[in-house]
Amino acid sequence: MNTRTKLLIAGGVVAAAIAGTAVAAAGGDDDNEAPITGSALDRATAAALEHTREGRVTETEVGDEDSYYEVEVTLDDGSQIDVQLDRDFQVVGDEVDSPGDDDNDD
């Protein structure tokens, strides 16, 4: 194999690796999403629990794909609901997580 062919193959391997990394980073993996912190966490928790009227906050996220804040609440019966909040901590939606909806089931 000549030097030029080796360089072309090496370049292709590097380009494929970069493209694969970019796709993985853009894949919406929840592990890349930041939790709510500080006073924003207190306000988001209060708004979500007022909305659900029961339960405990089990996960939070800033910059969710559906809203500015997302607060996951585990209800007393074990079911979960994601409460979507805007920047002013107003509820803009919610979604009940059904069994099997876990994003880690990929």
Steps between C-alpha positions, in 0.01 A plus 500: 500500500648835406530800732217691334257211544598464865443872560158486333397202712629663819315823414181306442531322833554832681203661321276205590606520864427872515161453334413219742589716798289788369200273447533354850526846655192622313301187577306653790655275761358607837843456660610823329220707647565719804294468817325803646700650788484772765191713553369393159482143632295617800258692278469223240440240772229712661326563166511133398372371834224759505398377155504129590369552857705201620824311455868579514740647247728229367676678211533846350635646178577843357455550128275205437388450140138573601545797735752708690479285814383143544425353841437128535269420790446149632144483628390315811381202289846468338405648164699791362404825338726749323389856572610755240569855622585823319771745614254654746424161660150489351372156401482470122426129483544159653539145385436180693780248452349162422689182583748433220537869409844516662752658262759242607307219331676569165 
